[in-house]
Amino acid sequence: MLTGRLSLQSHGWLVDHVVLGSVLLPGTAFVELVLYAGERVGCGFVEELTLQAPLVMPGRGGVSVQLSVGGPSVEGRRVVSMHSRSADDADGEWVRHATGVLSAAVGAGAGESLQEW
């Protein structure tokens, strides 16, 4: 389990990611956070990542985030999930934003040529 806090005050670059008037954590940031968590447990490849809900950044305060990495399967893969809640509400409900699968090796098909495309 990795935990952290994100806010517009501490991560000013987020203000550049406005969609329909709301500041959202960009998809690439989810990938970077999941990769970081995976590397800590020896699974530096993202096989799958499904974004389930946008992470809307509040104008004031911040959000607490959790990245949970499960134990290895027989094949060595690990399930990962990312949740957040308001940093100002310790009893608030956690929202799941992403789930995925990590592995220690590049998945099948990686590195194949796309010349046929």
N, C-alpha and C positions, 0 to 999 in steps of 0.2 A: 504494500500500500504506500503510495506516494501522495503527499498532500501539499497544497500551496494556496496562494491567494493571488488573484488577478484584479487589477483596477485600472481605470483610465488615468489615475494619478501616477501609479507606479509603472505602467506600461503605456506610455503616451502614444506609441505607434498604432495602438488599437483605434484611435479616433479616425484613422484613414479608412476604416472598414464599415462605412455606414450603408445600410440597406433599408430603404423605405423609412428613413428617419431614425432607425435604431442602430447602435453600434453592436456588431456581432463579432465574436471570435471567428477568424477566418478558418476555413477547412484545413489549410496548410498548418495552422497552429495545432490543431488536433493531431495531425500526423506527426509533427515534431515532438509533442508531448508523449505520444504513444511510443515513438521510437526511443526516446530517452528512457522511458520506463522499461522497455524491452531490453535495451542494452545493459541495464543494471542487473538483469537476470540471465544474460547470455543469449537472448533472443533478439537479435538486431535486425530482423526482417519483418515487415508487416505483410502478411498474406492476405488479410481482409480487414477492412475498416468500414463500418456502416455508421453514418451520421444519422441520429434519430431525432434530435431536437436541436435547434440553434441555441447557442449560449449568448444571450443578450446581456451586454454589459450595462450596469446601472451608471447613471450620470454621476452619482455620489456614492461613496463607499466602494465595495468590491464584492467579489464572489470567492467563496472557498471552493477549491477543486480537489477531487480525489481521483487518482488513477489506481485501479485495482488490477493486479496481475495474478491469475490463478496458477496453480501448480501445473507441472508438465504432464502432458498426456503420454501415452505409450510411444507416440511418434515424436515427442519432444516439443509439441506445440503448446502454447499457453493462451488462454482466453484473457482478454483485457477489456476493461470498461472504464468510462470516464463519467463522473457525476459532478454536479455543482449545486450550491445553495447560497443564499445571501450570506455574506460574511458578518452581517449585523444580526442574524437570526440563528443562534446556535441550536434552536429547537425546530428550525424550518425543515421542510421536506427536501430530500435530495432528488434532483432531476437527472435522469440518465441521458447523456448527450451522444455517446458513441459506444459501440462494442466492436470487438475485432478479434483477430487471431494473430499471434506472433509465432515466429519460428527461428531456429538457429541457423537455418540454411535457406538459400534462395529456393523458392518453390519451383515446381515443374514448369517448364516453358520459359523461365527467365533467361534472358540473354539470347533468345531466338531472334533471328533476323525478321524484320517486317517487310522485306523486299516483295513478297507476294501481295502485300496490300497495295 
